[in-house]
Amino acid sequence: MHDSRKKQIYDSNCEAIRYDRERPLQYIEQLEENLGKYKIYTKQIGEKWSCTERENTQLCAIITEAKIFHSSTRLSSNDIIIHLANTIT
């Protein structure tokens, strides 16, 4: 074999080895990046969940108040809607 061919094979093997070493590192970096994105996404969902729970609690209180208000008075359905709208705002 000629020296130039040996050097070409050697260089090619070195490049393959370098690629094989870098590939798992790149994969780990990608996984860490994905993990960071998912942590942010999970935090955002948690915040939305908390907001939704608070809103649900408020709406339950409004409904309960409306039932008490409705049972103690004889109002039309329009008056009840107006009362609920005033309660919400």
Secondary structure, 3 states (H helix, E strand, C coil): CCHHHHHHHHHHHHHHHHHHHHHHHHHHHHHHHHHHHHHHHHHHHHHHHHHHHHHHHHHHHHHHHHHHHHHHCCCCHHHHHHHHHHHHC
